[in-house]
Amino acid sequence: MIKTHFPVLDKILGFFLNLSFLLMIAVVVLQIIARYALPWSPNWTEELARFCFIYLVSIGAALAVKDRGYVSVNTFLDRLSPTAKSKMEAVILILVICLMLTQFVFSLPLMDIVTLQKSPSLNLNMAIMYGSMAIMGFFVSLYSIFELVKKFK
């Protein structure tokens, strides 16, 4: 993992990423065991696994930017000179920041709209689930800003 200036934030996000992953695995295993070993299977496990997966992706996207673990096609970038490649990477980061900040800004009113909705099985407020978009937008843009600042140092 690449070291950042905010190791506490990295650990907090890593904790919630691992928690979401482990909870998703546990719920899926419970569903499999209940489906074959018990006479009934809980109806809430599929929904909880889906919610865990959504948060897993949302938090993992930010940590992927930090660790440069995202998928990229470097065919075009490899053909550029080192200075042009660095400038193009900076442009890409700026575009990612713009996109993710837009997602963050537009997801906040959406969370307000869905506050009256409840999830079918777990009866959770759906604003919690739509909050994953705001979390992803905020943290991906934050880590992209960190990468952009490192690039200009």
C-alpha positions as a Python dict, from the first residue, in 0.01 Angstrom:
ca = {
    (1, 'M'): (0, 0, 0),
    (2, 'I'): (116, 348, -82),
    (3, 'K'): (170, 577, 216),
    (4, 'T'): (-46, 890, 234),
    (5, 'H'): (-47, 1187, 464),
    (6, 'F'): (-365, 1063, 632),
    (7, 'P'): (-291, 713, 766),
    (8, 'V'): (-581, 730, 1013),
    (9, 'L'): (-828, 789, 728),
    (10, 'D'): (-671, 500, 537),
    (11, 'K'): (-714, 271, 836),
    (12, 'I'): (-1074, 377, 896),
    (13, 'L'): (-1168, 322, 532),
    (14, 'G'): (-975, -6, 529),
    (15, 'F'): (-1161, -120, 841),
    (16, 'F'): (-1501, -48, 687),
    (17, 'L'): (-1392, -209, 361),
    (18, 'N'): (-1289, -527, 543),
    (19, 'L'): (-1602, -519, 758),
    (20, 'S'): (-1824, -492, 451),
    (21, 'F'): (-1637, -774, 279),
    (22, 'L'): (-1649, -1008, 580),
    (23, 'L'): (-2014, -932, 644),
    (24, 'M'): (-2098, -1001, 280),
    (25, 'I'): (-1912, -1334, 292),
    (26, 'A'): (-2078, -1433, 620),
    (27, 'V'): (-2425, -1349, 490),
    (28, 'V'): (-2374, -1541, 165),
    (29, 'V'): (-2241, -1844, 356),
    (30, 'L'): (-2541, -1823, 589),
    (31, 'Q'): (-2775, -1817, 288),
    (32, 'I'): (-2602, -2120, 132),
    (33, 'I'): (-2612, -2319, 456),
    (34, 'A'): (-2973, -2225, 523),
    (35, 'R'): (-3078, -2312, 170),
    (36, 'Y'): (-2940, -2665, 190),
    (37, 'A'): (-2933, -2753, 559),
    (38, 'L'): (-3236, -2583, 708),
    (39, 'P'): (-3602, -2611, 616),
    (40, 'W'): (-3618, -2234, 564),
    (41, 'S'): (-3380, -1964, 447),
    (42, 'P'): (-3380, -1605, 566),
    (43, 'N'): (-3515, -1362, 309),
    (44, 'W'): (-3298, -1071, 419),
    (45, 'T'): (-2959, -1222, 333),
    (46, 'E'): (-2967, -1138, -37),
    (47, 'E'): (-3051, -775, 34),
    (48, 'L'): (-2781, -740, 300),
    (49, 'A'): (-2522, -900, 72),
    (50, 'R'): (-2616, -653, -204),
    (51, 'F'): (-2586, -357, 36),
    (52, 'C'): (-2248, -482, 159),
    (53, 'F'): (-2129, -516, -199),
    (54, 'I'): (-2238, -160, -281),
    (55, 'Y'): (-2041, -21, 12),
    (56, 'L'): (-1748, -250, -67),
    (57, 'V'): (-1723, -97, -414),
    (58, 'S'): (-1781, 259, -291),
    (59, 'I'): (-1508, 248, -28),
    (60, 'G'): (-1277, 28, -234),
    (61, 'A'): (-1280, 276, -523),
    (62, 'A'): (-1121, 544, -305),
    (63, 'L'): (-855, 309, -172),
    (64, 'A'): (-788, 190, -527),
    (65, 'V'): (-707, 548, -629),
    (66, 'K'): (-469, 574, -334),
    (67, 'D'): (-295, 247, -419),
    (68, 'R'): (-320, 295, -797),
    (69, 'G'): (-506, -33, -803),
    (70, 'Y'): (-763, 65, -1062),
    (71, 'V'): (-774, -85, -1407),
    (72, 'S'): (-612, 127, -1674),
    (73, 'V'): (-524, 89, -2037),
    (74, 'N'): (-177, 231, -2082),
    (75, 'T'): (-140, 178, -2456),
    (76, 'F'): (-183, 549, -2527),
    (77, 'L'): (9, 671, -2222),
    (78, 'D'): (308, 445, -2289),
    (79, 'R'): (358, 609, -2629),
    (80, 'L'): (394, 956, -2477),
    (81, 'S'): (711, 1118, -2353),
    (82, 'P'): (757, 1120, -1973),
    (83, 'T'): (652, 1484, -1940),
    (84, 'A'): (350, 1442, -2167),
    (85, 'K'): (255, 1124, -1980),
    (86, 'S'): (274, 1308, -1648),
    (87, 'K'): (59, 1591, -1784),
    (88, 'M'): (-196, 1347, -1925),
    (89, 'E'): (-215, 1164, -1591),
    (90, 'A'): (-278, 1500, -1423),
    (91, 'V'): (-558, 1576, -1671),
    (92, 'I'): (-711, 1236, -1602),
    (93, 'L'): (-699, 1300, -1227),
    (94, 'I'): (-862, 1641, -1275),
    (95, 'L'): (-1141, 1481, -1480),
    (96, 'V'): (-1190, 1213, -1213),
    (97, 'I'): (-1209, 1485, -946),
    (98, 'C'): (-1469, 1677, -1147),
    (99, 'L'): (-1677, 1365, -1207),
    (100, 'M'): (-1665, 1247, -847),
    (101, 'L'): (-1739, 1591, -701),
    (102, 'T'): (-2038, 1614, -935),
    (103, 'Q'): (-2153, 1273, -815),
    (104, 'F'): (-2109, 1383, -454),
    (105, 'V'): (-2304, 1707, -501),
    (106, 'F'): (-2593, 1545, -687),
    (107, 'S'): (-2617, 1246, -453),
    (108, 'L'): (-2688, 1460, -146),
    (109, 'P'): (-3032, 1580, -264),
    (110, 'L'): (-3105, 1228, -385),
    (111, 'M'): (-3046, 1101, -32),
    (112, 'D'): (-3300, 1354, 92),
    (113, 'I'): (-3556, 1240, -165),
    (114, 'V'): (-3536, 872, -66),
    (115, 'T'): (-3547, 921, 312),
    (116, 'L'): (-3909, 804, 319),
    (117, 'Q'): (-3832, 476, 140),
    (118, 'K'): (-3747, 160, 329),
    (119, 'S'): (-3569, -148, 198),
    (120, 'P'): (-3809, -442, 153),
    (121, 'S'): (-3646, -709, 371),
    (122, 'L'): (-3432, -523, 621),
    (123, 'N'): (-3660, -220, 657),
    (124, 'L'): (-3356, 11, 640),
    (125, 'N'): (-3384, 371, 534),
    (126, 'M'): (-3279, 382, 169),
    (127, 'A'): (-3090, 706, 228),
    (128, 'I'): (-2826, 485, 389),
    (129, 'M'): (-2785, 296, 64),
    (130, 'Y'): (-2788, 605, -155),
    (131, 'G'): (-2530, 751, 82),
    (132, 'S'): (-2279, 511, -71),
    (133, 'M'): (-2277, 733, -382),
    (134, 'A'): (-2191, 1037, -171),
    (135, 'I'): (-1921, 843, 13),
    (136, 'M'): (-1771, 724, -313),
    (137, 'G'): (-1783, 1068, -473),
    (138, 'F'): (-1625, 1236, -172),
    (139, 'F'): (-1347, 990, -99),
    (140, 'V'): (-1249, 917, -460),
    (141, 'S'): (-1223, 1290, -526),
    (142, 'L'): (-1030, 1339, -200),
    (143, 'Y'): (-777, 1068, -283),
    (144, 'S'): (-754, 1195, -641),
    (145, 'I'): (-670, 1539, -505),
    (146, 'F'): (-401, 1377, -288),
    (147, 'E'): (-257, 1205, -597),
    (148, 'L'): (-268, 1529, -795),
    (149, 'V'): (-85, 1716, -520),
    (150, 'K'): (180, 1441, -505),
    (151, 'K'): (221, 1464, -881),
    (152, 'F'): (298, 1838, -864),
    (153, 'K'): (544, 1809, -572),
}
